[in-house]
Amino acid sequence: MSFNSIIFVLLFLPFSVIGYYVLSLTPLHRLRLPFLILMSLLFYGRAQMSYIPLLLGSIVANYLIAAMIARNKGHESAKRFWLTLGVIANAGALISLKYLSALAGTIAGTLGRTNPLANIVAPLAISFYTFQQISFLIDVARGKVELAGIVRYMSFVAFFPTLLAGPITLYSEMGPQLGIRPQRKGVAQNLLVGLIIFSLGLFKKTVLADTIGLWIDPIFATVHKGSAPAFFLGWGTALAYTLQIYFDFSGYSDMAIGVARMLGLVLPLNFFSPLRSTSISELWRRWHMTLSRFVRVYIYHPLSIPLTRFASEKDYGKWTTMAISVFLPAFLSMLIIGAWHGPNWTYLLFGAMQGAFIITDELHTALTRKKRRKKPDTPAAVFCYGLLTLLAFASAAVPFRSETIEDAFRIFGGMAGLHGLGLTLNWSAFWAPNGNGMLLLMIILGLLIVYLLPNTEQIMDKVHPALEWEKWRIVDPARLRFTFPFTPAGIALASLALFLGFAFISRGITNFIYFKF
């Protein structure tokens, strides 16, 4: 089931919210979390009923392992054993179900045989709930969280607003909230705030992202058939797809935050105007923020700290130490992010490009740090940094969207000018409803929205829309600043966004891009 479906908006969501509060505000309040678990399983089962046992088995197994870790707090070796077992089991299940079939297919194709594992399909959302549970085991081992009942843990992992595509939440931020019974006093405000955030997200998804997709999907389809775009169409395709996934994932993140808020729960930020960043490193702190957080805390730091210690013990010079302790773990982390998206060489290329861009950014920062302290960047320099960041990220988006490496390099060839400029004097065709002129207008409109308007959380600044909002509310204020007015006019605008978002569903339901991961 998708957030942008009629059955979700008109049936599942209202029933879930009403049922949750009916139980929460009555003597039956102990049933509110079991009810939430049941609705989450129905939500998941509508997409992949056959994998519900795997989800439940994973939850129970991780809870039991966490209990063993907690029981052995005073026995370091036993605690380490159970933690290692849990991490290996989770990673092994993820790798086997998500990548084994592709690997077997590659080997079988090389040997001229059929793939014996062709029927294995990666369970929906396995990447998200696996990372969530790995972080839980590590935090239990580190003493950051206390183990509560399995019902609360199950509602944390299977929570339907975050189950299919994140945010990848931590138990330390969601467990305590799930343990608090909602109070009648805040229900109306949570319902209103959540519905407004949800409406803005639905508008982004169905009106903006899906409309751009109408132009982008045919271009990638023709490229897959062997067509090679020229210079302007190549860059237009890269920029337009970047905007499509931007509004798609931004819309999903808003809708997840909105649905959770309707239930009285506040989620962490997962998307904060990343295309307004002036460096790739900053962009990745603001794009899929909870995945970046997981990789930074549980992969990058565990790699960087021992490598830094190693370089220090060997007494390497400044640049060798930086290469070992910063560049290498950063590049490996981005490779892991790329591979996390799926068993395709295009995702590895995406990760490798992002890693190379981050290394370049870190190197530039190190070389210019002293100069920039004495003389801050001029507005023109800041603009150039932002433009280069956008173009770098858009170029890496090409393999992310392409079906094969060959498709990506056809578009790269066009972006490099190898297939001509693609200029035309046939203006009637250029401005036709399906012509490239409309694609250009969408790119311009999309960039104006990105760079001028506040994001959803900035619009909802008055009502603390996400966790740690006090830290983020001062970051990168929009050029045009405004906050949502809780007046009849403001409610009317939110209603219009909801109406348009719902109306555009009639063109057909398209899954969120991150649902396939």
C-alpha positions as CSV (number, residue, x, y, z in Angstrom):
1,M,0.0,0.0,0.0
2,S,1.3,3.4,-0.9
3,F,0.6,6.8,0.8
4,N,-0.5,8.2,-2.5
5,S,-3.3,5.7,-3.1
6,I,-7.0,6.2,-2.7
7,I,-7.4,3.2,-0.4
8,F,-4.8,4.6,2.0
9,V,-6.0,8.2,2.0
10,L,-9.8,7.4,2.3
11,L,-9.8,4.1,4.2
12,F,-6.6,2.9,5.8
13,L,-5.4,6.2,7.3
14,P,-8.7,7.4,8.8
15,F,-9.4,3.9,10.2
16,S,-5.9,3.7,11.7
17,V,-6.0,7.1,13.3
18,I,-9.6,6.8,14.7
19,G,-9.0,3.3,16.0
20,Y,-5.7,4.3,17.6
21,Y,-7.3,7.2,19.5
22,V,-10.5,5.3,20.4
23,L,-8.2,2.8,22.2
24,S,-5.8,5.3,23.5
25,L,-8.4,7.5,25.2
26,T,-10.4,4.8,26.8
27,P,-9.8,2.0,29.4
28,L,-8.7,-0.1,26.4
29,H,-5.5,1.9,26.1
30,R,-3.3,-1.1,26.6
31,L,-4.5,-2.3,23.2
32,R,-3.3,0.8,21.3
33,L,0.2,-0.6,20.4
34,P,-1.1,-4.1,19.5
35,F,-3.7,-2.3,17.2
36,L,-0.8,-0.2,15.7
37,I,1.1,-3.4,15.1
38,L,-1.9,-5.0,13.4
39,M,-2.5,-2.0,11.1
40,S,1.2,-2.0,10.3
41,L,1.1,-5.6,9.3
42,L,-2.0,-5.0,7.2
43,F,-0.2,-2.1,5.5
44,Y,2.8,-4.2,4.8
45,G,0.8,-7.3,3.8
46,R,-1.1,-5.4,1.2
47,A,2.1,-5.1,-0.8
48,Q,3.9,-8.4,0.2
49,M,1.7,-10.7,2.4
50,S,4.1,-13.6,1.9
51,Y,6.9,-11.8,3.7
52,I,5.1,-11.0,6.9
53,P,6.5,-14.1,8.6
54,L,10.0,-13.0,7.7
55,L,9.4,-9.5,9.1
56,L,7.9,-11.0,12.3
57,G,10.7,-13.6,12.6
58,S,13.3,-10.9,12.2
59,I,11.7,-8.8,14.9
60,V,11.4,-11.7,17.4
61,A,15.0,-12.9,16.7
62,N,16.5,-9.4,17.2
63,Y,14.5,-8.9,20.3
64,L,15.8,-12.1,21.8
65,I,19.4,-11.3,20.8
66,A,19.0,-7.9,22.4
67,A,17.8,-9.5,25.5
68,M,20.9,-11.7,25.6
69,I,23.1,-8.7,25.1
70,A,21.3,-6.8,27.9
71,R,21.6,-9.9,30.2
72,N,25.4,-10.1,29.7
73,K,26.2,-6.4,30.4
74,G,28.8,-7.4,32.9
75,H,30.4,-10.1,30.6
76,E,32.1,-8.3,27.8
77,S,33.0,-11.4,25.7
78,A,29.5,-12.8,25.9
79,K,27.9,-9.5,25.1
80,R,30.3,-9.1,22.1
81,F,29.4,-12.6,20.9
82,W,25.7,-11.9,20.9
83,L,26.1,-8.5,19.2
84,T,28.4,-10.0,16.5
85,L,25.9,-12.8,16.0
86,G,23.0,-10.3,15.6
87,V,24.9,-8.1,13.2
88,I,26.0,-11.0,11.1
89,A,22.6,-12.6,11.0
90,N,20.9,-9.3,10.0
91,A,23.5,-8.4,7.4
92,G,23.6,-12.0,6.1
93,A,19.8,-12.1,5.7
94,L,19.9,-8.7,3.9
95,I,22.7,-9.7,1.6
96,S,21.3,-13.2,0.8
97,L,17.8,-12.0,0.0
98,K,18.7,-8.8,-1.8
99,Y,21.9,-9.7,-3.6
100,L,22.3,-13.5,-3.8
101,S,19.9,-13.9,-6.7
102,A,21.7,-11.3,-8.8
103,L,25.1,-12.8,-8.0
104,A,23.8,-16.3,-8.9
105,G,22.4,-14.9,-12.1
106,T,25.7,-13.3,-13.1
107,I,27.6,-16.6,-12.5
108,A,24.9,-18.7,-14.2
109,G,25.0,-16.3,-17.2
110,T,28.7,-16.6,-17.5
111,L,28.5,-20.4,-17.5
112,G,25.6,-20.4,-19.9
113,R,23.1,-21.7,-17.5
114,T,19.8,-20.5,-16.0
115,N,19.7,-18.8,-12.6
116,P,18.7,-21.3,-9.9
117,L,17.7,-18.5,-7.6
118,A,15.7,-16.4,-10.1
119,N,12.5,-16.7,-8.0
120,I,14.0,-15.1,-4.9
121,V,12.7,-11.6,-4.6
122,A,14.0,-9.2,-2.0
123,P,11.3,-8.5,0.6
124,L,9.9,-5.0,0.6
125,A,11.6,-2.7,3.1
126,I,14.2,-5.2,4.2
127,S,17.0,-2.6,3.9
128,F,15.2,-0.2,6.2
129,Y,14.1,-2.5,9.0
130,T,17.4,-4.4,8.9
131,F,19.4,-1.2,9.5
132,Q,17.0,-0.1,12.1
133,Q,17.4,-3.4,14.1
134,I,21.2,-3.4,13.7
135,S,21.4,0.1,15.2
136,F,19.1,-1.1,18.0
137,L,21.4,-4.1,18.9
138,I,24.5,-1.8,18.9
139,D,22.8,0.8,21.1
140,V,21.7,-1.9,23.5
141,A,25.3,-3.2,23.7
142,R,26.6,0.4,24.2
143,G,24.1,1.0,27.0
144,K,22.4,3.8,25.1
145,V,18.9,2.2,25.4
146,E,17.1,0.0,27.8
147,L,15.2,-3.0,26.7
148,A,11.4,-2.6,27.1
149,G,8.6,-5.1,26.2
150,I,8.5,-6.8,22.9
151,V,5.2,-5.1,22.0
152,R,6.8,-1.7,22.1
153,Y,9.8,-3.0,20.2
154,M,7.6,-4.6,17.5
155,S,5.6,-1.4,17.1
156,F,8.9,0.5,16.7
157,V,10.2,-1.7,13.9
158,A,6.9,-2.3,12.1
159,F,5.6,1.3,12.5
160,F,3.8,1.7,9.1
161,P,4.6,5.4,8.4
162,T,8.3,4.5,8.4
163,L,8.3,0.8,7.5
164,L,8.6,0.9,3.7
165,A,11.1,3.8,3.1
166,G,12.2,5.3,6.4
167,P,13.1,7.5,8.1
168,I,15.4,4.9,9.7
169,T,14.6,5.8,13.3
170,L,16.5,4.9,16.4
171,Y,14.8,3.2,19.4
172,S,16.1,5.9,21.7
173,E,14.0,8.5,19.8
174,M,10.9,6.4,19.1
175,G,10.7,3.9,22.0
176,P,10.0,6.5,24.7
177,Q,7.3,8.2,22.6
178,L,5.6,4.8,21.9
179,G,5.5,4.2,25.7
180,I,3.5,7.4,26.4
181,R,-0.2,7.2,26.2
182,P,-1.7,10.0,24.1
183,Q,-3.7,12.7,26.0
184,R,-7.0,14.1,24.8
185,K,-5.7,17.7,25.0
186,G,-3.2,17.4,22.1
187,V,-5.2,15.2,19.7
188,A,-6.8,17.9,17.7
189,Q,-3.6,19.8,17.2
190,N,-1.7,16.7,16.2
191,L,-4.4,15.7,13.7
192,L,-4.4,19.2,12.1
193,V,-0.6,19.6,12.0
194,G,-0.1,16.0,10.7
195,L,-2.8,16.5,8.0
196,I,-1.2,19.7,6.7
197,I,2.3,18.2,6.5
198,F,0.8,15.1,4.8
199,S,-1.1,17.3,2.3
200,L,2.1,19.2,1.3
201,G,3.9,15.9,0.9
202,L,1.1,14.5,-1.3
203,F,1.2,17.6,-3.4
204,K,5.0,17.2,-4.0
205,K,4.6,13.6,-4.9
206,T,1.6,13.5,-7.2
207,V,1.7,17.1,-8.7
208,L,5.4,17.8,-8.9
209,A,7.4,14.5,-8.9
210,D,5.0,12.4,-11.0
211,T,4.5,15.2,-13.5
212,I,8.3,15.4,-14.1
213,G,8.3,11.6,-14.4
214,L,6.0,11.8,-17.4
215,W,8.9,13.4,-19.4
216,I,11.8,11.6,-17.7
217,D,10.6,8.0,-18.0
218,P,10.3,8.0,-21.8
219,I,13.8,9.5,-22.2
220,F,15.4,6.8,-20.1
221,A,13.3,4.2,-21.9
222,T,14.6,5.3,-25.3
223,V,18.2,5.5,-24.0
224,H,17.8,1.8,-22.9
225,K,16.9,1.0,-26.4
226,G,20.1,2.5,-27.7
227,S,19.3,6.2,-28.2
228,A,22.0,8.7,-27.3
229,P,20.8,12.1,-26.1
230,A,22.6,15.3,-27.2
231,F,24.3,17.8,-24.8
232,F,21.3,19.9,-23.7
233,L,18.9,16.9,-23.5
234,G,21.5,15.0,-21.5
235,W,21.9,17.7,-18.9
236,G,18.2,18.4,-19.0
237,T,17.5,14.7,-18.2
238,A,20.0,14.7,-15.4
239,L,18.6,17.8,-13.8
240,A,15.0,16.9,-14.3
241,Y,15.5,13.4,-12.7
242,T,17.3,15.0,-9.8
243,L,14.2,17.2,-9.3
244,Q,11.9,14.3,-9.7
245,I,13.6,12.2,-7.0
246,Y,14.0,15.3,-4.9
247,F,10.2,16.0,-4.8
248,D,9.4,12.3,-4.7
249,F,11.6,11.6,-1.6
250,S,10.8,15.0,0.0
251,G,7.1,14.3,-0.5
252,Y,7.4,10.8,1.0
253,S,9.4,12.1,4.0
254,D,6.7,14.8,4.6
255,M,3.9,12.3,4.4
256,A,5.6,9.9,6.8
257,I,6.2,12.7,9.3
258,G,2.6,13.9,8.8
259,V,1.0,10.4,9.4
260,A,3.2,9.8,12.5
261,R,2.2,13.3,13.8
262,M,-1.5,12.4,13.4
263,L,-0.8,9.6,15.8
264,G,1.0,12.0,18.2
265,L,4.5,10.8,17.3
266,V,7.3,13.1,16.1
267,L,9.8,11.6,13.6
268,P,13.4,12.8,12.9
269,L,14.1,14.9,9.8
270,N,14.9,12.9,6.7
271,F,15.1,15.6,4.1
272,F,16.1,19.2,4.5
273,S,16.4,21.2,1.3
274,P,19.6,19.3,0.3
275,L,19.9,20.9,-3.2
276,R,20.5,24.3,-1.5
277,S,23.7,22.9,-0.1
278,T,27.1,24.4,-1.2
279,S,29.1,21.2,-0.9
280,I,28.5,17.5,-1.5
281,S,29.3,16.7,2.2
282,E,26.7,19.2,3.3
283,L,24.2,17.8,0.8
284,W,24.6,14.3,2.2
285,R,24.0,15.6,5.7
286,R,20.6,16.9,4.4
287,W,19.6,14.1,1.9
288,H,18.2,10.9,3.4
289,M,19.5,12.2,6.7
290,T,18.7,9.1,8.7
291,L,20.5,6.8,6.3
292,S,23.5,9.1,6.3
293,R,23.3,9.2,10.1
294,F,23.3,5.4,10.3
295,V,26.3,5.1,7.9
296,R,28.2,7.9,9.7
297,V,27.6,6.5,13.3
298,Y,27.8,2.8,12.6
299,I,30.1,2.5,9.6
300,Y,32.2,5.7,9.0
301,H,33.2,6.3,12.6
302,P,34.1,2.6,13.3
303,L,36.2,2.7,10.2
304,S,37.7,6.2,10.7
305,I,38.7,5.9,14.4
306,P,41.0,2.9,14.1
307,L,42.4,4.1,10.8
308,T,43.3,7.4,12.4
309,R,44.9,5.6,15.3
310,F,46.9,3.5,12.9
311,A,48.1,6.5,10.8
312,S,49.1,8.3,14.1
313,E,51.0,5.3,15.3
314,K,52.9,5.0,12.0
315,D,53.6,8.8,12.2
316,Y,52.4,9.4,8.6
317,G,52.4,12.9,7.2
318,K,49.4,15.2,7.1
319,W,48.1,14.2,3.7
320,T,48.7,10.4,4.1
321,T,47.0,10.5,7.4
322,M,44.0,12.4,5.8
323,A,43.9,9.9,3.0
324,I,43.8,7.0,5.4
325,S,41.5,8.4,8.1
326,V,39.1,10.6,6.1
327,F,39.2,9.9,2.4
328,L,39.2,6.1,2.6
329,P,36.4,5.6,5.1
330,A,34.3,8.3,3.3
331,F,34.7,6.6,-0.1
332,L,33.9,3.2,1.4
333,S,30.9,4.6,3.2
334,M,29.5,6.0,0.0
335,L,30.2,2.7,-1.8
336,I,28.1,1.0,0.9
337,I,25.3,3.5,0.4
338,G,25.4,2.8,-3.3
339,A,25.4,-1.0,-2.8
340,W,22.6,-0.6,-0.2
341,H,20.3,0.6,-2.9
342,G,20.4,-2.7,-4.8
343,P,22.4,-5.4,-6.7
344,N,23.2,-3.3,-9.8
345,W,26.5,-1.9,-11.0
346,T,24.7,1.4,-11.6
347,Y,24.3,1.8,-7.8
348,L,28.0,1.1,-7.2
349,L,28.9,3.7,-9.8
350,F,26.5,6.1,-8.1
351,G,28.2,5.5,-4.8
352,A,31.7,5.7,-6.3
353,M,30.9,9.0,-7.9
354,Q,29.5,10.4,-4.7
355,G,32.6,9.2,-2.8
356,A,34.9,10.8,-5.3
357,F,33.0,14.1,-5.0
358,I,33.2,14.0,-1.2
359,I,36.9,13.4,-1.3
360,T,37.3,16.3,-3.7
361,D,35.2,18.5,-1.4
362,E,37.2,17.4,1.7
363,L,40.5,18.1,-0.1
364,H,39.3,21.5,-1.3
365,T,38.2,22.3,2.3
366,A,41.6,21.3,3.7
367,L,43.5,23.4,1.1
368,T,41.5,26.5,1.5
369,R,40.6,26.4,5.2
370,K,43.1,29.1,6.3
371,K,42.3,31.4,3.4
372,R,38.6,31.2,4.0
373,R,39.0,31.9,7.7
374,K,40.7,35.2,6.9
375,K,38.5,36.1,4.0
376,P,35.0,34.6,3.9
377,D,33.6,33.4,0.5
378,T,31.9,36.1,-1.6
379,P,28.3,35.6,-2.7
380,A,29.6,34.8,-6.2
381,A,31.8,32.1,-4.8
382,V,29.0,30.7,-2.7
383,F,26.8,30.6,-5.9
384,C,29.5,28.8,-7.8
385,Y,29.9,26.2,-5.0
386,G,26.1,25.6,-5.0
387,L,26.0,25.3,-8.8
388,L,28.9,22.8,-8.9
389,T,27.3,20.8,-6.1
390,L,24.0,20.6,-8.0
391,L,25.7,19.6,-11.3
392,A,27.9,17.0,-9.5
393,F,24.9,15.4,-7.7
394,A,22.8,15.5,-10.9
395,S,25.5,13.7,-12.9
396,A,25.7,11.0,-10.2
397,A,21.9,10.7,-10.4
398,V,22.2,9.4,-14.0
399,P,23.5,6.0,-13.1
400,F,21.2,5.9,-10.1
401,R,18.2,6.1,-12.5
402,S,19.7,4.1,-15.5
403,E,18.9,0.5,-15.9
404,T,22.4,-0.5,-17.0
405,I,25.9,1.0,-17.0
406,E,25.7,1.2,-20.8
407,D,22.6,3.4,-20.5
408,A,24.4,5.7,-18.0
409,F,27.4,6.2,-20.3
410,R,25.2,7.0,-23.3
411,I,23.8,9.9,-21.3
412,F,27.2,10.8,-20.0
413,G,28.4,11.0,-23.6
414,G,25.6,13.4,-24.4
415,M,26.4,15.5,-21.3
416,A,30.0,15.7,-22.5
417,G,28.9,16.9,-26.0
418,L,29.9,13.7,-27.8
419,H,26.5,13.5,-29.5
420,G,26.2,17.1,-30.6
421,L,24.4,20.0,-28.9
422,G,20.9,19.0,-29.9
423,L,19.8,22.6,-30.8
424,T,16.7,22.9,-33.0
425,L,14.9,25.6,-34.9
426,N,11.6,23.7,-35.0
427,W,10.0,25.7,-32.2
428,S,6.6,24.2,-32.7
429,A,8.0,20.8,-31.8
430,F,10.1,22.2,-29.1
431,W,7.1,23.8,-27.3
432,A,4.7,21.0,-28.1
433,P,3.0,19.5,-25.0
434,N,5.5,16.6,-25.0
435,G,8.4,18.6,-26.2
436,N,11.7,19.6,-24.6
437,G,10.5,23.1,-24.0
438,M,8.1,21.9,-21.4
439,L,10.9,19.9,-19.8
440,L,13.0,23.1,-19.6
441,L,10.1,25.0,-18.0
442,M,9.7,22.2,-15.4
443,I,13.4,22.4,-14.6
444,I,13.2,26.2,-14.1
445,L,10.0,26.0,-12.0
446,G,11.5,23.1,-9.9
447,L,14.7,25.0,-9.2
448,L,12.8,28.1,-8.3
449,I,10.8,26.1,-5.8
450,V,13.9,24.5,-4.4
451,Y,16.0,27.6,-4.0
452,L,13.4,30.3,-3.1
453,L,10.7,28.6,-1.1
454,P,10.9,27.2,2.5
455,N,10.7,23.5,2.9
456,T,7.8,21.9,4.7
457,E,9.4,21.9,8.1
458,Q,10.3,25.6,7.8
459,I,6.7,26.3,6.8
460,M,5.5,24.4,9.9
461,D,8.2,26.0,12.2
462,K,5.6,27.1,14.8
463,V,4.6,23.6,15.8
464,H,8.0,21.8,16.2
465,P,7.5,19.5,13.1
466,A,10.4,17.1,13.7
467,L,12.9,15.9,16.3
468,E,15.8,18.2,17.0
469,W,14.0,21.0,15.3
470,E,15.6,23.6,17.5
471,K,19.0,22.7,15.9
472,W,17.7,22.7,12.3
473,R,15.3,25.7,12.3
474,I,18.3,28.1,12.1
475,V,19.9,26.2,9.2
476,D,19.7,27.7,5.7
477,P,16.6,30.0,5.9
478,A,14.7,30.2,2.6
479,R,15.0,33.2,0.4
480,L,11.3,33.7,0.7
481,R,10.4,33.1,4.3
482,F,6.9,32.4,5.6
483,T,5.3,30.1,8.1
484,F,1.9,28.4,8.0
485,P,-0.8,30.7,9.2
486,F,-3.4,28.7,11.3
487,T,-6.2,30.9,9.9
488,P,-9.1,30.1,7.7
489,A,-7.1,31.2,4.7
490,G,-4.1,29.0,5.7
491,I,-6.4,26.0,6.1
492,A,-8.0,26.7,2.8
493,L,-4.5,26.7,1.1
494,A,-3.7,23.4,2.8
495,S,-7.0,22.0,1.7
496,L,-6.2,23.0,-1.9
497,A,-2.9,21.2,-1.7
498,L,-4.6,18.1,-0.4
499,F,-7.3,18.4,-3.1
500,L,-4.8,18.8,-5.9
501,G,-2.6,16.0,-4.6
502,F,-5.5,13.7,-4.4
503,A,-6.9,14.8,-7.8
504,F,-3.6,14.0,-9.5
505,I,-3.8,10.4,-8.2
506,S,-6.4,9.9,-11.0
507,R,-3.5,9.9,-13.5
508,G,-2.4,6.6,-12.0
509,I,-0.6,5.5,-8.8
510,T,3.2,5.5,-9.0
511,N,5.2,4.0,-6.2
512,F,7.7,6.2,-4.4
513,I,11.1,5.8,-5.8
514,Y,12.6,4.6,-2.5
515,F,10.0,1.8,-2.1
516,K,12.1,-0.5,-4.2
517,F,15.0,-0.3,-1.8
